[in-house]
Amino acid sequence: MANGNFVVQNGITIGPLTIDAATGSITTTGTINSTGGITVVQQELVLGTEVVAGNLTANSGTTSSSTTTGALVVVGGAGIAGNI
């Protein structure tokens, strides 16, 4: 098992963690911790609060032509505690 793959054909639920084999969705009510990197290819949706303890970089290079476009769009305002 250490050098092989763990294959889930129809989905699996272990405690609060559910893997849906049909959609590839992973759902949990617990905390996800990673000592390595996490890559999101399409979209990350955070319904609660997301805390970034290190630096946060918007690295898309998308230019802004309105209040709804650009590499970083903040809906509802931004509170900034330090210098800009």
C-alpha positions in Angstrom: 0.0 0.0 0.0 2.9 2.4 0.7 3.9 2.4 -3.0 0.5 1.8 -4.6 -2.7 3.7 -5.2 -5.9 3.6 -3.1 -8.8 3.4 -5.6 -12.3 4.5 -4.7 -14.9 3.2 -7.3 -18.3 4.3 -5.8 -17.4 6.9 -3.1 -16.4 6.5 0.5 -17.4 8.1 3.8 -15.0 8.0 6.8 -16.3 10.0 9.8 -16.9 13.6 8.6 -15.0 13.0 5.3 -16.9 12.1 2.1 -15.3 11.4 -1.3 -17.8 11.4 -4.2 -16.3 9.2 -6.9 -18.8 10.4 -9.6 -18.0 14.2 -9.1 -14.6 14.0 -7.5 -15.9 16.2 -4.6 -14.3 15.9 -1.2 -16.5 17.2 1.7 -15.8 17.4 5.4 -17.0 19.2 8.4 -13.6 18.8 10.0 -10.4 20.8 9.4 -8.1 20.2 6.4 -4.4 20.6 7.2 -1.6 20.3 4.8 2.2 20.5 5.5 2.7 20.7 1.7 1.1 22.8 -0.9 -2.6 22.8 -2.0 -3.4 23.7 -5.6 -6.8 24.8 -6.7 -7.2 24.6 -10.5 -10.7 26.1 -11.0 -12.3 27.8 -8.0 -12.2 27.8 -4.2 -15.4 28.6 -2.4 -15.1 29.5 1.3 -18.4 29.9 3.0 -16.9 30.8 6.4 -13.7 32.6 7.3 -10.4 31.7 5.6 -7.3 32.7 7.6 -4.0 33.0 5.7 -1.1 33.1 8.2 1.5 33.8 5.6 1.5 35.9 2.4 -1.5 35.9 0.0 -0.5 36.6 -3.6 -3.0 37.2 -6.4 -0.9 36.0 -9.3 -3.2 36.1 -12.3 -2.2 39.3 -14.0 -5.8 40.0 -15.0 -6.3 43.7 -15.5 -9.2 45.6 -14.0 -11.7 47.4 -16.2 -14.5 47.7 -13.6 -15.3 47.0 -9.9 -16.0 43.3 -10.8 -12.9 42.4 -12.8 -9.2 42.1 -12.0 -6.8 39.8 -10.3 -8.4 40.6 -6.9 -12.0 41.5 -6.5 -13.4 42.3 -3.0 -17.2 42.3 -2.7 -18.4 44.2 0.4 -15.4 46.2 1.2 -11.9 45.6 2.6 -10.6 46.2 6.1 -6.8 46.8 6.1 -5.0 46.9 9.4 -1.6 47.8 8.1 0.0 49.9 5.4 -0.9 49.4 1.7 
